[in-house]
Structure formats: C-alpha cells, structure tokens
Amino acid sequence: MANLGQKFLKQFNEVLRNMENSEEDWDQTQLVTFQHAGSILATVGFLQEDVTEDKPDYKLF
Amino acid sequence: MWELLHGSTREGVRKDDLAYALMVIRGARAPNREIDCQPVEDKQGMARFIIFDQEGNLQFRKGGQVKLGAKFRSFYINKLQAEATSSYPRIGKPAEISADKALSKKFTCSAKTIEYAEKRKRKLESEGCDIVESLYRKHKVMDERNKARAIE
C-alpha cells in the first residue's frame, strides 16, 4: 500500500497543482467539483480522454 | 462514483477522499484502514461499504476496498493502459521498471565491433563459405586446440 500509494499520491498531487495553477477560480482548499474530478480522472488515466456521456465509464463515474 | 463520494449532496468531494478512492481502485489495499461496523440502514449496494467519520473523512467498512476495486475494474484497466503509454513515472517495483527499460532499449554495436564484423564477413565471402560452416569450423579448431593443451 505504502509504495503504490505514495507514487500514486505524488502523481495525483502534481495534477492538482497544475489544475490550481491553470484554473483561476479554484484552489486546493476548495472541494473538487464534478467537472474538475472528471478532468483529474482523465488526466491520471482512470477515464479515457475521449469519454462521452453515452460511454459506460462515464455512467460509472 | 460521484454519488458514492457524496459529491452531489456536498456539491463536491474532498481531494483526500478522491485520492483515497482512486488509490484503492488502482490496486492499493490497506485492511487496517477499514472499519468493522454496521452499514447505514437505508444504503444499498456499494454505498453500504462507504461511511464518513465525524470530520467527514471517507472510510471503508470491512471488505469495502475490495468491493470498490471490483466495481471500478474498468477504471483500473484504463489506468494500467494509461501508465503503459504515459510519460509519468510508472507505478511498480524498480526492478520491473528497469526490466521494461532494458526490453525497450535497442541493441547497439560499437564502431570497433562493426568494423570487425565487416572484416570477418568479407573474409568469409572471399573464402566462399557460409557463416554456419565457419562457426562450426571455428569451434572444431578450438576444441582440438584445447584437447592438445590438455594433453601437454
């Protein structure tokens, strides 16, 4: 857990930092909105970047 | 997933909760972080395994991490595929990562080796024999030489 978790968290935090820098109205103290969560999942690879609302993965999300 | 993390009711999810859920989906398991307690009565399915403590932190009931991993298996598959093609550092043991690098590394010869190989090839062509025969002959000669040395 520790090794896998630490590596994943490093990647996750990097994505959050990038999002904070690029999104003017969001910082890490705020809750992650639905749209932002979708972006995060697509960026780290859990959702395919070309996912659309009719895809099973989108419904799962 | 959004509903499981109470995203609709709280109008967003905490980054730590999202990270924890994604870590579990990625394959991390920490049974010591699971809590042995009764489910909330009105919950159904996977939601029965998810609870929030008094401070609003996401927690799993016993067996919840495995259930979450199974429910979001397609996310796990997407993640593995993304890792295989991503520029991010791969998640895995260092030995596995270096083995992958070694496999993807192309074999390169030094200039000296190429020069020697070309010289050898030209010599074999001039003698009119093929490489298999040449190697066989070379081993045969070396074997005889070794036997002679052993007798001496």
Backbone of each chain as ProteinMPNN parsed JSONL, in Angstrom:
{"seq_chain_A": "MANLGQKFLKQFNEVLRNMENSEEDWDQTQLVTFQHAGSILATVGFLQEDVTEDKPDYKLF", "coords_chain_A": {"N_chain_A": [[0.837, -1.213, 0.0], [1.901, 1.239, 0.893], [4.077, 1.94, -0.838], [2.938, 1.861, -3.441], [0.809, 3.564, -2.979], [2.106, 5.985, -2.276], [3.456, 6.654, -4.63], [1.317, 6.967, -6.353], [-0.042, 9.062, -5.083], [1.8, 11.116, -5.372], [1.708, 11.6, -8.111], [-0.994, 12.301, -8.304], [-1.107, 14.626, -6.696], [0.528, 16.272, -8.17], [-1.005, 16.661, -10.451], [-3.145, 18.043, -9.277], [-1.825, 20.378, -8.453], [-1.121, 21.469, -10.93], [-3.668, 21.912, -11.89], [-4.601, 23.808, -10.107], [-2.934, 25.928, -10.738], [-3.711, 26.476, -13.33], [-6.466, 26.9, -13.274], [-8.344, 29.633, -12.595], [-10.357, 30.166, -10.703], [-10.209, 28.247, -8.728], [-8.776, 26.561, -5.949], [-6.689, 24.391, -3.919], [-7.852, 24.24, -1.412], [-10.524, 24.218, -1.692], [-13.544, 22.277, -2.384], [-13.502, 19.542, -4.701], [-14.979, 19.876, -7.757], [-17.588, 18.323, -9.81], [-16.915, 18.533, -12.531], [-14.179, 19.15, -12.38], [-13.273, 16.851, -11.081], [-13.733, 14.963, -13.05], [-11.889, 15.847, -14.939], [-9.518, 15.363, -13.551], [-9.58, 12.573, -13.261], [-9.425, 11.822, -15.932], [-6.958, 12.887, -16.589], [-5.12, 11.511, -14.935], [-5.589, 9.019, -15.866], [-7.715, 7.227, -15.341], [-10.095, 7.596, -16.606], [-10.89, 7.543, -20.043], [-9.605, 9.931, -22.342], [-11.265, 10.71, -24.395], [-13.815, 10.261, -23.515], [-17.376, 10.047, -23.586], [-20.771, 11.084, -22.763], [-22.424, 8.921, -23.244], [-20.933, 6.663, -22.887], [-20.057, 3.655, -21.057], [-18.146, 3.992, -18.992], [-18.366, 6.665, -18.306], [-20.888, 6.733, -17.198], [-20.44, 5.152, -15.01], [-18.762, 6.777, -13.595]], "CA_chain_A": [[0.0, 0.0, 0.0], [2.688, 2.448, 1.092], [4.833, 2.268, -2.037], [1.986, 2.132, -4.518], [0.045, 4.741, -2.579], [2.95, 7.189, -2.321], [3.705, 7.002, -6.026], [0.081, 7.48, -6.931], [-0.319, 10.373, -4.479], [2.727, 12.079, -5.97], [1.137, 11.92, -9.414], [-2.281, 12.962, -8.049], [-0.837, 15.975, -6.206], [1.092, 17.036, -9.286], [-2.15, 17.044, -11.291], [-3.888, 19.076, -8.543], [-1.047, 21.624, -8.517], [-1.285, 22.005, -12.289], [-5.048, 22.388, -12.019], [-4.679, 25.03, -9.303], [-2.25, 26.995, -11.481], [-4.389, 26.821, -14.589], [-7.859, 27.307, -13.021], [-8.312, 30.867, -11.806], [-11.342, 30.212, -9.614], [-10.138, 27.041, -7.887], [-7.516, 26.19, -5.291], [-6.78, 23.063, -3.272], [-8.627, 24.271, -0.158], [-11.936, 24.048, -2.045], [-13.95, 20.931, -2.791], [-13.312, 19.243, -6.125], [-16.304, 19.799, -8.399], [-17.8, 17.194, -10.721], [-16.135, 18.767, -13.757], [-12.759, 19.017, -12.042], [-12.99, 15.434, -10.789], [-13.66, 14.308, -14.358], [-10.59, 16.216, -15.542], [-8.458, 14.667, -12.811], [-9.624, 11.147, -13.621], [-8.942, 11.674, -17.313], [-5.521, 13.213, -16.627], [-4.313, 10.432, -14.342], [-5.766, 7.831, -16.7], [-8.827, 6.334, -14.985], [-11.103, 7.788, -17.655], [-10.262, 7.837, -21.328], [-9.751, 11.365, -22.61], [-12.355, 10.967, -25.343], [-15.047, 9.686, -22.956], [-18.594, 10.842, -23.799], [-21.816, 10.771, -21.785], [-23.083, 7.64, -23.539], [-19.995, 5.553, -22.611], [-20.263, 3.022, -19.73], [-17.233, 4.555, -17.987], [-18.898, 7.955, -17.859], [-22.019, 6.423, -16.299], [-19.835, 4.637, -13.78], [-18.229, 7.946, -12.904]], "C_chain_A": [[0.864, 1.253, 0.0], [3.379, 2.882, -0.2], [3.922, 2.696, -3.178], [1.23, 3.412, -4.235], [0.854, 6.016, -2.709], [3.194, 7.635, -3.762], [2.456, 7.578, -6.677], [-0.226, 8.873, -6.394], [0.565, 11.466, -5.067], [2.17, 12.567, -7.316], [-0.157, 12.732, -9.252], [-2.051, 14.414, -7.621], [-0.259, 16.87, -7.296], [-0.04, 17.538, -10.199], [-2.949, 18.157, -10.605], [-3.154, 20.419, -8.598], [-1.191, 22.285, -9.886], [-2.677, 22.602, -12.471], [-5.216, 23.717, -11.278], [-4.048, 26.199, -10.061], [-3.026, 27.429, -12.719], [-5.831, 27.287, -14.39], [-7.861, 28.525, -12.095], [-9.215, 30.82, -10.577], [-11.313, 28.959, -8.727], [-8.766, 26.911, -7.22], [-7.759, 24.937, -4.444], [-7.536, 23.069, -1.941], [-10.122, 24.036, -0.44], [-12.241, 22.587, -2.372], [-13.727, 20.773, -4.297], [-14.698, 19.08, -6.746], [-16.372, 18.592, -9.338], [-16.919, 17.325, -11.973], [-14.629, 18.598, -13.51], [-12.382, 17.56, -11.772], [-12.862, 14.639, -12.092], [-12.325, 14.581, -15.034], [-9.449, 15.46, -14.88], [-8.408, 13.194, -13.226], [-9.097, 10.908, -15.037], [-7.431, 11.918, -17.373], [-4.672, 12.087, -16.055], [-4.581, 9.079, -15.008], [-6.905, 6.885, -16.338], [-9.977, 6.436, -15.988], [-10.363, 8.078, -18.949], [-10.555, 9.297, -21.683], [-10.91, 11.678, -23.547], [-13.696, 10.424, -24.836], [-16.238, 10.634, -23.21], [-19.687, 10.324, -22.867], [-22.498, 9.42, -22.018], [-22.186, 6.429, -23.248], [-20.246, 4.968, -21.209], [-19.377, 3.62, -18.633], [-17.753, 5.878, -17.436], [-20.039, 7.715, -16.869], [-21.519, 5.909, -14.953], [-19.29, 5.778, -12.929], [-19.38, 8.783, -12.324]], "O_chain_A": [[0.628, 2.194, -0.756], [3.282, 4.04, -0.607], [4.112, 3.746, -3.793], [1.03, 4.242, -5.122], [0.347, 7.025, -3.2], [3.147, 8.824, -4.077], [2.519, 8.539, -7.444], [-0.62, 9.762, -7.149], [0.128, 12.604, -5.237], [2.162, 13.761, -7.614], [-0.385, 13.712, -9.961], [-2.715, 15.324, -8.118], [-0.525, 18.072, -7.337], [-0.029, 18.681, -10.655], [-3.383, 19.104, -11.261], [-3.777, 21.467, -8.767], [-1.359, 23.5, -9.988], [-2.85, 23.641, -13.108], [-5.885, 24.63, -11.761], [-4.56, 27.318, -10.03], [-3.001, 28.598, -13.105], [-6.37, 27.994, -15.242], [-7.426, 28.442, -10.947], [-8.874, 31.373, -9.531], [-12.297, 28.655, -8.052], [-7.733, 27.126, -7.853], [-8.895, 24.491, -4.282], [-7.828, 22.003, -1.399], [-10.885, 23.697, 0.465], [-11.343, 21.778, -2.604], [-13.761, 21.743, -5.055], [-15.489, 18.245, -6.309], [-15.368, 17.938, -9.619], [-16.275, 16.37, -12.408], [-13.912, 17.996, -14.309], [-11.317, 17.095, -12.178], [-12.005, 13.765, -12.222], [-11.708, 13.689, -15.618], [-8.533, 14.979, -15.548], [-7.341, 12.646, -13.502], [-8.413, 9.919, -15.301], [-6.714, 11.244, -18.112], [-3.63, 11.743, -16.613], [-3.876, 8.106, -14.742], [-7.05, 5.837, -16.968], [-10.73, 5.483, -16.188], [-9.342, 8.766, -18.956], [-11.62, 9.824, -21.362], [-11.473, 12.772, -23.505], [-14.602, 10.16, -25.627], [-16.12, 11.851, -23.068], [-19.549, 9.262, -22.26], [-23.08, 8.847, -21.097], [-22.639, 5.289, -23.354], [-20.604, 5.699, -20.286], [-19.803, 3.743, -17.485], [-17.6, 6.174, -16.251], [-20.148, 8.391, -15.847], [-22.098, 6.194, -13.904], [-19.352, 5.741, -11.7], [-19.139, 9.816, -11.699]]}, "seq_chain_B": "MWELLHGSTREGVRKDDLAYALMVIRGARAPNREIDCQPVEDKQGMARFIIFDQEGNLQFRKGGQVKLGAKFRSFYINKLQAEATSSYPRIGKPAEISADKALSKKFTCSAKTIEYAEKRKRKLESEGCDIVESLYRKHKVMDERNKARAIE", "coords_chain_B": {"N_chain_B": [[-19.7, 6.771, -8.956], [-19.315, 9.387, -8.195], [-21.621, 9.8, -6.706], [-21.23, 7.925, -4.687], [-19.152, 9.069, -3.297], [-20.453, 11.124, -2.158], [-20.666, 13.411, -3.673], [-22.726, 14.89, -4.916], [-24.474, 15.64, -2.82], [-22.786, 17.122, -1.196], [-21.891, 18.98, -2.881], [-19.464, 18.673, -4.164], [-16.267, 16.968, -3.823], [-13.905, 16.013, -1.296], [-10.422, 16.485, -1.767], [-8.684, 14.639, -0.597], [-10.346, 12.468, -0.106], [-11.04, 11.745, -2.702], [-8.518, 11.065, -3.684], [-7.928, 8.871, -2.035], [-9.947, 7.029, -2.744], [-9.311, 6.641, -5.445], [-6.78, 5.569, -5.205], [-7.341, 3.119, -4.078], [-8.841, 1.988, -6.14], [-6.821, 1.825, -8.004], [-5.411, -0.265, -6.982], [-4.239, -0.38, -4.504], [-4.299, -1.611, -1.205], [-5.417, -1.416, 2.119], [-6.1, -3.005, 4.701], [-6.062, -2.356, 7.398], [-7.071, 0.145, 7.514], [-9.711, -0.12, 7.248], [-12.98, -0.198, 8.683], [-14.667, -1.963, 11.205], [-17.88, -2.14, 11.279], [-21.487, -1.63, 11.465], [-23.554, -1.339, 8.506], [-25.017, 1.69, 7.133], [-28.494, 1.896, 7.404], [-30.327, 2.612, 5.291], [-28.862, 2.415, 2.981], [-27.774, 1.012, -0.157], [-26.19, -1.647, -2.031], [-22.897, -0.905, -3.159], [-22.668, 1.407, -1.696], [-23.175, 0.716, 0.902], [-20.807, 0.003, 1.969], [-19.355, 2.235, 2.344], [-18.528, 4.862, 4.468], [-18.642, 7.954, 6.297], [-16.583, 9.646, 8.553], [-16.861, 11.549, 11.691], [-15.55, 13.886, 11.075], [-15.921, 14.048, 8.445], [-14.352, 12.502, 6.789], [-13.582, 10.111, 4.261], [-14.247, 6.666, 4.684], [-13.858, 3.099, 4.701], [-15.953, 0.253, 5.18], [-15.36, -3.049, 6.522], [-13.981, -5.038, 3.993], [-14.701, -3.297, 2.048], [-12.827, -2.017, 0.397], [-11.992, -3.947, -1.434], [-14.417, -4.445, -2.708], [-14.904, -1.96, -3.889], [-12.763, -1.82, -5.667], [-13.465, -3.926, -7.372], [-15.867, -3.018, -8.442], [-15.103, -0.791, -9.917], [-13.489, -1.78, -11.939], [-13.064, -1.332, -14.649], [-12.059, 1.232, -14.683], [-9.632, 0.754, -13.496], [-8.402, -0.801, -15.451], [-8.272, 1.067, -17.537], [-6.487, 2.806, -16.32], [-4.12, 1.284, -16.089], [-3.549, 0.934, -18.79], [-3.098, 3.574, -19.469], [-0.836, 4.12, -17.943], [1.02, 2.558, -19.219], [1.55, 3.953, -21.507], [2.179, 6.422, -20.692], [4.025, 9.47, -19.849], [4.475, 9.857, -17.253], [6.149, 8.708, -14.249], [6.256, 5.171, -14.003], [4.099, 3.088, -12.056], [5.289, 0.724, -9.974], [7.501, -2.017, -9.105], [10.958, -1.128, -8.703], [12.697, -2.918, -10.004], [11.048, -4.062, -11.934], [10.491, -1.862, -13.506], [13.045, -1.19, -14.486], [13.537, -3.488, -15.923], [11.637, -3.284, -17.926], [12.639, -1.051, -19.227], [15.056, -2.053, -20.143], [14.149, -3.915, -21.978], [13.004, -2.295, -23.862], [15.135, -0.948, -24.839], [17.283, -0.433, -27.56], [19.582, -2.652, -29.129], [22.951, -1.823, -29.5], [25.91, -1.688, -31.466], [29.421, -1.265, -30.994], [31.694, 0.903, -32.792], [34.069, -0.412, -33.318], [33.343, -3.108, -33.111], [31.545, -3.329, -35.239], [33.268, -2.818, -37.345], [35.014, -5.001, -37.111], [33.217, -7.096, -37.589], [32.46, -6.582, -40.225], [34.901, -6.945, -41.523], [35.349, -9.645, -41.018], [33.154, -10.727, -42.319], [33.699, -10.076, -44.983], [35.999, -11.596, -45.337], [34.996, -14.194, -45.069], [33.279, -14.259, -47.266], [35.113, -14.074, -49.321], [36.353, -16.488, -49.03], [34.358, -18.153, -49.768], [32.526, -19.551, -48.116], [29.763, -20.326, -45.849], [28.327, -18.663, -42.925], [27.499, -20.407, -40.872], [28.906, -22.749, -41.31], [31.436, -21.727, -41.01], [31.472, -20.946, -38.299], [31.091, -23.44, -37.132], [33.411, -24.72, -37.938], [35.266, -23.113, -36.655], [34.703, -23.645, -33.922], [35.346, -26.325, -33.916], [38.076, -26.305, -34.46], [38.944, -24.904, -32.199], [38.217, -26.709, -30.178], [39.921, -28.861, -30.744], [42.363, -27.62, -30.287], [42.167, -27.095, -27.54], [42.09, -29.699, -26.548], [44.619, -30.572, -27.247], [46.165, -28.882, -25.658], [45.408, -29.813, -23.169], [46.464, -32.379, -23.147], [49.205, -31.79, -23.226]], "CA_chain_B": [[-18.58, 7.089, -8.072], [-19.596, 10.717, -7.654], [-22.649, 9.638, -5.673], [-20.645, 7.179, -3.571], [-18.32, 10.007, -2.53], [-21.373, 12.179, -1.715], [-20.352, 14.62, -4.431], [-23.937, 15.68, -5.193], [-25.028, 16.239, -1.599], [-21.851, 18.1, -0.632], [-21.513, 19.851, -4.008], [-18.037, 18.496, -4.418], [-15.629, 15.952, -2.966], [-12.606, 16.431, -0.755], [-9.329, 15.932, -2.587], [-8.135, 13.46, 0.083], [-11.283, 11.361, -0.329], [-10.901, 11.334, -4.102], [-7.215, 10.391, -3.803], [-8.027, 7.571, -1.351], [-10.775, 6.144, -3.574], [-8.57, 6.304, -6.668], [-5.675, 4.697, -4.805], [-7.927, 1.775, -3.893], [-9.177, 1.492, -7.485], [-5.543, 1.498, -8.658], [-4.936, -1.569, -6.508], [-3.698, -0.315, -3.139], [-5.215, -2.132, -0.177], [-4.961, -1.228, 3.497], [-7.178, -3.534, 5.562], [-6.054, -1.707, 8.719], [-7.827, 1.406, 7.436], [-11.144, -0.455, 7.159], [-13.627, -0.173, 9.991], [-15.641, -3.042, 11.41], [-19.106, -1.569, 11.851], [-22.721, -1.944, 10.739], [-23.822, -0.365, 7.438], [-26.162, 2.584, 7.306], [-29.645, 1.059, 7.012], [-31.003, 2.92, 4.022], [-27.931, 2.333, 1.844], [-27.833, -0.198, -0.981], [-25.029, -1.973, -2.863], [-21.557, -0.454, -2.767], [-22.806, 2.504, -0.713], [-23.208, 0.121, 2.251], [-19.421, -0.184, 2.431], [-18.701, 3.546, 2.471], [-19.035, 5.713, 5.546], [-17.848, 9.164, 6.553], [-16.453, 9.847, 10.005], [-17.434, 12.809, 12.177], [-14.893, 15.015, 10.412], [-16.26, 13.993, 7.015], [-13.356, 11.751, 6.006], [-14.041, 8.855, 3.656], [-13.745, 5.423, 5.265], [-14.499, 1.891, 4.187], [-16.247, -0.84, 6.115], [-14.599, -4.273, 6.215], [-14.24, -5.592, 2.657], [-15.118, -2.22, 1.15], [-11.796, -1.689, -0.601], [-12.054, -4.98, -2.495], [-15.678, -4.206, -3.435], [-14.732, -0.759, -4.724], [-11.856, -2.209, -6.748], [-14.199, -4.764, -8.328], [-16.898, -2.21, -9.118], [-14.483, 0.139, -10.854], [-12.409, -2.505, -12.625], [-12.769, -0.724, -15.962], [-11.179, 2.377, -14.406], [-8.319, 0.156, -13.228], [-7.843, -1.204, -16.755], [-7.906, 2.324, -18.215], [-5.311, 3.36, -15.643], [-2.955, 0.49, -16.48], [-3.249, 1.261, -20.194], [-2.529, 4.93, -19.489], [0.521, 4.042, -17.387], [1.905, 1.931, -20.203], [1.896, 4.904, -22.568], [2.341, 7.748, -20.102], [5.368, 9.958, -19.545], [4.621, 9.856, -15.802], [6.873, 7.521, -13.784], [5.383, 4.02, -13.856], [3.921, 2.582, -10.705], [5.711, -0.666, -9.949], [8.773, -2.214, -8.424], [12.08, -0.609, -9.503], [13.242, -3.981, -10.856], [10.139, -4.221, -13.074], [10.64, -0.691, -14.365], [14.32, -1.282, -15.2], [13.413, -4.587, -16.892], [10.903, -2.725, -19.063], [13.548, -0.162, -19.952], [16.041, -2.894, -20.829], [13.493, -4.539, -23.119], [12.725, -1.307, -24.903], [16.409, -0.392, -25.298], [17.779, -1.118, -28.75], [20.956, -3.127, -29.044], [23.852, -1.052, -30.374], [27.286, -2.21, -31.537], [30.45, -0.231, -31.048], [32.296, 1.049, -34.128], [35.107, -1.441, -33.423], [32.658, -4.385, -33.363], [31.018, -3.292, -36.613], [34.435, -2.918, -38.234], [35.482, -6.382, -37.05], [32.207, -7.944, -38.229], [32.555, -6.364, -41.673], [36.155, -7.571, -41.954], [35.117, -11.089, -40.95], [32.196, -11.06, -43.374], [34.425, -10.002, -46.266], [36.924, -12.729, -45.39], [34.196, -15.401, -45.327], [32.788, -14.188, -48.651], [36.249, -14.36, -50.221], [36.648, -17.925, -48.924], [33.219, -18.857, -50.355], [31.808, -20.443, -47.182], [28.729, -19.594, -45.111], [28.627, -18.333, -41.532], [27.285, -21.583, -40.007], [30.052, -23.638, -41.518], [32.607, -21.053, -40.449], [31.416, -21.049, -36.837], [31.291, -24.858, -36.795], [34.834, -24.99, -38.134], [35.982, -22.391, -35.602], [34.552, -24.415, -32.671], [36.068, -27.591, -34.091], [39.511, -25.969, -34.325], [39.193, -24.553, -30.794], [38.137, -27.944, -29.388], [41.16, -29.612, -30.973], [43.434, -26.876, -29.619], [42.005, -27.323, -26.09], [42.472, -31.091, -26.26], [46.085, -30.627, -27.354], [46.705, -28.227, -24.458], [45.139, -30.69, -22.022], [47.428, -33.484, -23.218], [50.506, -31.227, -22.843]], "C_chain_B": [[-18.825, 8.44, -7.392], [-20.608, 10.633, -6.518], [-22.074, 8.926, -4.445], [-19.813, 8.1, -2.669], [-19.129, 11.212, -2.03], [-21.101, 13.511, -2.422], [-21.565, 15.504, -4.666], [-24.432, 16.388, -3.942], [-24.102, 17.307, -1.019], [-21.355, 19.121, -1.673], [-20.01, 19.832, -4.263], [-17.479, 17.408, -3.521], [-14.301, 16.499, -2.458], [-11.501, 15.762, -1.56], [-8.737, 14.672, -1.953], [-9.025, 12.232, -0.12], [-11.151, 10.813, -1.744], [-9.6, 10.552, -4.295], [-7.279, 8.984, -3.198], [-8.817, 6.576, -2.209], [-10.01, 5.709, -4.819], [-7.4, 5.368, -6.378], [-6.163, 3.254, -4.651], [-8.272, 1.173, -5.252], [-7.906, 1.078, -8.221], [-4.958, 0.18, -8.138], [-4.354, -1.556, -5.109], [-4.752, -0.816, -2.152], [-4.6, -1.903, 1.196], [-6.07, -1.694, 4.43], [-7.226, -2.859, 6.937], [-6.798, -0.366, 8.715], [-9.334, 1.152, 7.321], [-11.728, -0.553, 8.564], [-14.683, -1.274, 10.074], [-16.884, -2.453, 12.083], [-20.312, -1.934, 10.986], [-22.94, -0.901, 9.63], [-24.976, 0.567, 7.808], [-27.374, 1.895, 6.684], [-30.212, 1.347, 5.631], [-30.095, 2.833, 2.795], [-28.05, 0.99, 1.134], [-26.514, -0.405, -1.706], [-23.708, -1.484, -2.284], [-21.607, 0.623, -1.688], [-22.831, 1.985, 0.724], [-21.802, -0.017, 2.831], [-18.687, 1.144, 2.64], [-19.362, 4.341, 3.586], [-18.132, 6.95, 5.667], [-17.786, 9.383, 8.056], [-16.987, 11.232, 10.406], [-16.812, 14.038, 11.513], [-15.141, 15.017, 8.898], [-15.257, 13.274, 6.151], [-13.941, 10.439, 5.487], [-13.42, 7.658, 4.362], [-14.516, 4.248, 4.674], [-14.824, 0.942, 5.325], [-15.412, -2.045, 5.679], [-14.994, -4.809, 4.836], [-14.599, -4.532, 1.625], [-14.11, -1.907, 0.057], [-11.834, -2.674, -1.771], [-13.302, -4.756, -3.356], [-15.534, -3.018, -4.386], [-13.846, -1.081, -5.928], [-12.583, -3.01, -7.823], [-15.208, -3.94, -9.12], [-16.284, -1.312, -10.199], [-13.311, -0.51, -11.59], [-12.069, -1.871, -13.98], [-11.902, 0.528, -15.8], [-9.743, 1.889, -14.194], [-7.628, -0.219, -14.542], [-7.404, 0.038, -17.545], [-6.596, 2.876, -17.651], [-4.041, 2.605, -16.055], [-2.545, 0.796, -17.921], [-2.596, 2.638, -20.288], [-1.095, 4.919, -18.981], [1.508, 3.485, -18.403], [2.366, 2.923, -21.258], [2.221, 6.291, -22.028], [3.805, 8.134, -19.925], [5.581, 10.065, -18.036], [5.434, 8.634, -15.385], [5.896, 6.368, -13.561], [5.295, 3.599, -12.414], [4.286, 1.107, -10.734], [7.024, -0.79, -9.227], [9.905, -1.682, -9.304], [12.646, -1.657, -10.459], [12.386, -4.168, -12.109], [10.326, -3.072, -14.056], [11.944, -0.789, -15.16], [14.282, -2.406, -16.228], [12.681, -4.107, -18.134], [11.808, -1.855, -19.908], [14.544, -0.97, -20.767], [15.442, -3.523, -22.077], [13.267, -3.552, -24.257], [14.003, -0.707, -25.496], [16.913, -1.159, -26.517], [19.243, -1.511, -28.564], [21.825, -2.308, -29.992], [25.259, -1.646, -30.312], [28.26, -1.034, -31.535], [31.028, -0.202, -32.463], [33.323, -0.043, -34.378], [34.478, -2.795, -33.778], [32.138, -4.451, -34.789], [32.16, -3.47, -37.621], [34.939, -4.364, -38.299], [34.524, -7.327, -37.789], [32.276, -7.827, -39.744], [33.791, -7.062, -42.251], [35.988, -9.094, -42.059], [34.191, -11.547, -42.085], [32.882, -11.085, -44.739], [35.35, -11.209, -46.447], [36.172, -14.019, -45.737], [33.693, -15.438, -46.757], [33.902, -14.54, -49.636], [36.603, -15.844, -50.201], [35.516, -18.776, -49.5], [32.542, -19.83, -49.423], [30.769, -19.635, -46.384], [29.077, -19.493, -43.624], [28.504, -19.536, -40.597], [28.488, -22.51, -40.081], [31.313, -23.063, -40.868], [32.652, -21.19, -38.933], [31.674, -22.479, -36.371], [32.774, -25.206, -36.86], [35.667, -24.349, -37.02], [35.933, -23.17, -34.277], [35.337, -25.72, -32.718], [37.572, -27.37, -33.871], [39.838, -25.676, -32.861], [39.164, -25.783, -29.881], [39.426, -28.753, -29.5], [42.344, -28.962, -30.248], [43.377, -27.116, -28.102], [42.445, -28.736, -25.693], [43.99, -31.234, -26.256], [46.744, -30.03, -26.13], [46.546, -29.113, -23.235], [46.141, -31.849, -21.971], [48.817, -33.016, -22.781], [50.589, -31.047, -21.313]], "O_chain_B": [[-18.582, 8.614, -6.198], [-20.471, 11.309, -5.498], [-22.389, 9.278, -3.309], [-19.775, 7.932, -1.45], [-18.565, 12.192, -1.543], [-21.282, 14.586, -1.85], [-21.457, 16.73, -4.623], [-24.769, 17.572, -3.975], [-24.566, 18.279, -0.423], [-20.529, 19.988, -1.385], [-19.391, 20.859, -4.54], [-18.134, 16.974, -2.574], [-13.663, 17.332, -3.102], [-11.633, 14.614, -1.982], [-8.335, 13.747, -2.659], [-8.538, 11.113, -0.282], [-11.148, 9.602, -1.965], [-9.572, 9.523, -4.969], [-6.756, 8.028, -3.771], [-8.407, 5.427, -2.379], [-10.057, 4.54, -5.203], [-7.067, 4.496, -7.181], [-5.484, 2.305, -5.044], [-8.028, -0.01, -5.492], [-7.907, 0.102, -8.971], [-4.103, -0.419, -8.79], [-4.008, -2.61, -4.575], [-5.934, -0.486, -2.256], [-3.416, -2.162, 1.412], [-6.881, -0.892, 4.896], [-8.282, -2.791, 7.566], [-7.113, 0.185, 9.77], [-10.13, 2.09, 7.299], [-11.043, -0.943, 9.51], [-15.473, -1.483, 9.153], [-16.926, -2.29, 13.303], [-20.156, -2.487, 9.898], [-22.568, 0.262, 9.78], [-25.792, 0.263, 8.678], [-27.294, 1.372, 5.573], [-30.54, 0.424, 4.886], [-30.526, 3.147, 1.685], [-28.382, -0.028, 1.743], [-25.793, 0.558, -1.968], [-23.437, -1.627, -1.092], [-20.696, 0.734, -0.868], [-22.54, 2.731, 1.659], [-21.633, -0.139, 4.044], [-17.532, 1.161, 3.065], [-20.585, 4.474, 3.641], [-16.999, 6.957, 5.186], [-18.802, 9.315, 8.748], [-17.494, 11.982, 9.572], [-17.447, 15.086, 11.398], [-14.636, 15.874, 8.172], [-15.283, 13.401, 4.927], [-14.692, 9.755, 6.183], [-12.215, 7.633, 4.611], [-15.652, 4.381, 4.218], [-14.081, 0.835, 6.301], [-14.832, -2.049, 4.593], [-16.173, -5.008, 4.547], [-14.781, -4.849, 0.449], [-14.482, -1.573, -1.068], [-11.724, -2.288, -2.935], [-13.248, -4.865, -4.581], [-15.981, -3.064, -5.532], [-14.133, -0.675, -7.054], [-12.362, -2.815, -9.018], [-15.382, -4.143, -10.322], [-16.876, -1.105, -11.258], [-12.283, 0.122, -11.831], [-10.911, -1.879, -14.399], [-11.103, 0.848, -16.68], [-8.781, 2.511, -14.643], [-6.432, 0.014, -14.72], [-6.325, 0.067, -18.137], [-5.726, 3.344, -18.386], [-3.012, 3.22, -16.337], [-1.359, 0.903, -18.235], [-1.672, 2.85, -21.073], [-0.236, 5.621, -19.515], [2.672, 3.883, -18.445], [3.44, 2.765, -21.84], [2.501, 7.217, -22.789], [4.695, 7.285, -19.86], [6.692, 10.324, -17.574], [5.418, 7.621, -16.085], [4.824, 6.568, -12.992], [6.249, 3.72, -11.645], [3.655, 0.325, -11.445], [7.6, 0.205, -8.787], [9.823, -1.774, -10.528], [13.03, -1.336, -11.584], [12.906, -4.4, -13.2], [10.322, -3.268, -15.271], [11.964, -0.509, -16.358], [14.913, -2.308, -17.281], [13.042, -4.465, -19.255], [11.767, -1.901, -21.138], [14.846, -0.641, -21.914], [16.111, -3.657, -23.102], [13.325, -3.902, -25.436], [13.959, -0.039, -26.53], [16.964, -2.389, -26.507], [20.026, -0.8, -27.933], [21.472, -2.122, -31.156], [25.733, -2.051, -29.25], [27.945, 0.053, -32.02], [30.875, -1.152, -33.231], [33.447, -0.547, -35.494], [34.992, -3.531, -34.62], [32.263, -5.471, -35.466], [32.023, -4.183, -38.616], [35.248, -4.886, -39.371], [34.95, -8.229, -38.512], [32.167, -8.82, -40.462], [33.737, -7.68, -43.314], [36.413, -9.729, -43.024], [34.403, -12.584, -42.714], [32.67, -11.995, -45.54], [35.473, -11.766, -47.538], [36.616, -14.82, -46.559], [33.673, -16.492, -47.394], [33.673, -15.208, -50.643], [37.082, -16.398, -51.191], [35.684, -19.979, -49.699], [32.023, -20.85, -49.879], [30.883, -18.416, -46.262], [29.996, -20.152, -43.137], [29.284, -19.685, -39.656], [29.009, -22.982, -39.07], [32.125, -23.774, -40.277], [33.69, -21.499, -38.348], [32.36, -22.717, -35.378], [33.319, -25.879, -35.985], [36.623, -24.935, -36.512], [36.947, -23.34, -33.601], [35.909, -26.163, -31.723], [38.237, -28.148, -33.187], [40.858, -26.126, -32.338], [39.957, -25.9, -28.947], [39.954, -29.259, -28.509], [43.2, -29.64, -29.68], [44.409, -27.317, -27.461], [43.078, -28.943, -24.658], [44.572, -31.906, -25.404], [47.729, -30.558, -25.613], [47.422, -29.167, -22.372], [46.601, -32.245, -20.9], [49.524, -33.727, -22.066], [51.608, -30.585, -20.8]]}, "name": "protein", "num_of_chains": 2, "seq": "MANLGQKFLKQFNEVLRNMENSEEDWDQTQLVTFQHAGSILATVGFLQEDVTEDKPDYKLFMWELLHGSTREGVRKDDLAYALMVIRGARAPNREIDCQPVEDKQGMARFIIFDQEGNLQFRKGGQVKLGAKFRSFYINKLQAEATSSYPRIGKPAEISADKALSKKFTCSAKTIEYAEKRKRKLESEGCDIVESLYRKHKVMDERNKARAIE"}
